[in-house]
Amino acid sequence: MTFSLNVRNLFNDAFSHALIDELRKRDSEEDILDFEEKFNSKNEKNLHIFICRFLKNRSISRGLASKWLITIIKNKESKIDALQKLNN
């Protein structure tokens, strides 16, 4: 199945499974952040919302969810820190 980054229906099993497969493929921080950027630019809801819903519904493991969420949060925090340093 070809995966489209434009996922409109979270509860559509085919798209949910395709997104989970994409999450599992990404290993490096660079791959994760690149995928997140592309995903967020083409969807109404950000990737972290989908990850949290998958975690809540037990569609993905805690390990996979934590890997992705930690990477995303660390990236956001580093961007905030960089902006704060520019303003000081």
Secondary structure, 3 states (H helix, E strand, C coil): CCCCCCCCCCCCHHHHHHHHHHHHHCCCHHHHHHHHHHHHHHCCCCHHHHHHHHHHCCCCCHHHHHHHHHHHHHHHHHHHHHHHHHHC
